[in-house]
Amino acid sequence: MEAVLESAVRMGADLVLIQEPRGEREKDSTRSHPSFTFIRGEEGEPAKCWIAVNRASCCRVTEMKDMIRNSRNHVQVSEVTPPGMPTITIAIEYDQWRDGGRPAQRADWGAIAKSARVIIAGDMNARSTVWNGRVTGQKNVDFWEKLIEEEV
């Protein structure tokens, strides 16, 4: 992760979306970088994805914790407002089967998708002919196809 963040600094990136930011036995607090602050979600619950915000960025970044309740930090959502530009809602997710369900799917996706400008990124752990015509076996598609068809 260090090399990615150093590249982001050189490129002047405002945000970096990070999947699986830590090792299985590692605590969230063991990762840091002098140029970035991290949006990691609720305290005490290991996060499967982070949003790294460049401290030098002129963007206003607001964490939207109300949209990710019940997702067990498998989703992070922020409103990002670049200077003089409209706000963009950015959601990063990691959709993994965990403890009898898929915590990422419990975020408030209706509210997230209703944003005027929204980017949804992450690892859906899904295979669908909707976004890849060469898929031979569909996997975890019902939720994500419905979201795309009804909300986006």
N, C-alpha and C positions, 0 to 999 in steps of 0.2 A: 504494500500500500504506500510506503514511503516514496518509492520511485514514481508512482502515479501522481502523488500530490506534488512532488518536485516538478514534474512535467507540467502540471496544471499551473503552478506558480510561474514558470517560464513562459507559458502561453497566455498568462493573464486571465485564466478562467475564473469566473465568479463563483461557480458551484461545481462540485464533483459528486456524482451519485455513486454510492459504494454498496456492492453486494457482499454479504458475508464478510464483514470487516475484521473479524477476530477469529482466533482459533477456538476450538470446542471448549477448552478448559481456561481460556484467557478471559479476563474481565474487560468490560467496555472501557474502563478507566485506564487501562494499560496502553491504549493507543492515543497519541496526540501528535500535533504538528504545529510549529510556531506560526505558520501562515494561515491556519484554518481553525475555525470552531466547528464543532460537530453537532448536528441535530440527530439525537439517538432515541427519542421517544421517552416513554415513562421510565423513571428510575426503578432499579431493582429487577427489571425484566430485560434479559439480553436481547439486543436488537439484531435483526437479520439484515437490516439495511440502514445506512446513514446518509445524510446529506451533509457534505463538507462545504462550509461557506468561507470564502476567502476573506480574511480580515481587511484586505485592501479594497474590497468591492464597494462600489457606490450604490449597489442595489440594496433596497430595504427587503429583508427576508423575515417573514413571520411564520412561526411554526403553528400548524393548525391541529393541535392535539385532539380537539373535539371530534374530528373526522376519523380518527384512528382508534377510538376506544374499542376495546374487545379484540383488537387485532394482534395483541401480544407482541407489539413492536415488529411485526412482519410488514408493516407499512409505515412510511413517513410522508407527511404532506406539508408543504410550505407554500405560502404566497410570496412571489418574488416580483418586486416592482423596480425595474431599471429606471434611472433618472429620465424623466420626460416621456416615459412609455407606459402603456397599460400593464396592469398586473397579470401575471401568468401563475396559474396553480400548477405546481409540480408534485407529482406523486411517484414515489418509488416503492416497489413491493417485491416481496419474495414469497411466492405461493407454494408452500410445502405442507404436506400432510404431517400433522403434529397432534398427538394426544387425541385422536379420534375425530379430527376435523382439519379444516384449512383456515387458520387464523386470519390470513390476509383477506379472505373473502368476507370477513365480518366487519371490515372498515365500512364507513358510510359512503359507498361508491356512488350512490345516487347524488349526494351533495357534491362529491368530488367532481363527477362528470358534468354537473350542471354549471360549473364555472365557465365564464365567458371564453377564457383561453386556458386550455389544460393540456399538460403533457403527462402521460402515464408511461412509466418506464419500469423495467425490472425483469424478474424471472418468473414467468407465469407457470413454468413447468407444464406447458400445454402444447399439444400438437393439433393443428386444425387445417383443413383445406381452405378455410376462409382467408388465412394469411400465408399459407404455403401450399400451393396446388400439388406439390410432389409428395405430400405426406401420405404414408400408406396405412398407418394406424393412428386413429384419433386418441387423444389423452387429455383429460381435465379440460374439456372444451365448453361444456354447457354454460358455466358461469361467465367466462370471458367472452364467448360469442354473444350471449344475451346482453352483456354490458355494452359491447360495441354496437349491436343492432338497435338497442332501445335508448341508450343514453348519449352516445357520441355522435 
